[in-house]
C-alpha cells in the first residue's frame, strides 16, 4: 500500500512506510479491503472511513468486535458443514 504522496520511488520515506503499515493494520482490524466499490461511496476508502473513528476507543472496539463475530460465524459455518459441532456444546 502506498501513501497518497508516493507517485514515484524517490518519494518513499519512513512516513510512507508507516502509512502502509497502518493500512495493513486497519485491514486486519476491520476485515475490509483498502478500496471496496461494493460499499456506499462514503465507506469505499478504508482510510477515509476509519480515520474519524480512530480517535474514539469505543468505535475501535466496535470495529474489532464486528470482525471477530464475522470470523467466528464463518468458523462455525465451516465446522457445521464438516460435522464438527461437538466443540460448541455447553
N, C-alpha and C positions, 0 to 999 in steps of 0.2 A: 504494500500500500504506500502510495506516495503522498507526501504532504502537498497541498494545492500549489505551493510556490515552486515545486520541483518540476520544471519543464525541460531541464537539461541536466546531464550528470554533474556538472560543476556546481549545481545549486544545492546538492545534498549536504546537510550539516547534521550535527548531533540533534538539533531540534527536529529535523525531519525524521530522524530515526525514532525519536520519542513519540512523535505524532503517529508514525506507523505502528509502533508498539501499542499505543493507546487504542487505535482502531482494532487491532487484533484482540486486545483485552475486552473491548466493547462487544465484539463478535462472540467471544467466549461467554461473557456475562449474559448477553441477551439472546444468543442463538440466531441472530439476524445477520444478513449479508450487509456489506458496506453500502451497496446500492441495490434497491429492490423495487422494481417498477410495478410489482403487484400490490404494493401498499398505496394508501392515499398520498397525494402529492406532498403534503407536509411531512410525511413519515418515510419517504423514499430514501433519503440520505441519512444513514445511521448516525453520523456525527452531528448533523443539524438537529435531528430528532432527540438525541441523547444529551446534548450539551446543556440545555436548561435544567435537566433533571439531575445532572451530576453534582449540583450544589445542595441537593436535598437527599439526606441519607435514607429517608423513608421511600423515596422514589427509586433509589438504587436497590434497596432491599426488594422492592416490588418487582423490578426488572429481573433480579436473580431468582426470585421465587417463581415467577412465570416460567422461566427457563427450567428450573428444577421440576416443576409439575409437568411440563411438556415432556421432559426426558423420562420421568418416572412413568407417565402414562404410556409412552412408547415402549418402555421396557416391559410393562405389564401386558400390553397387547402382544408383544413378541413371545413372552412366556406363556400366555394363554394359547397362542397358536401352536406352541411346541408342547403343550400339555404339562407345563411346569408350575402350576398354580399352588402346589403344596407349600411353597415358600411363603405364601401370603396368608396362610391360615393363622388365626389368633390362638 
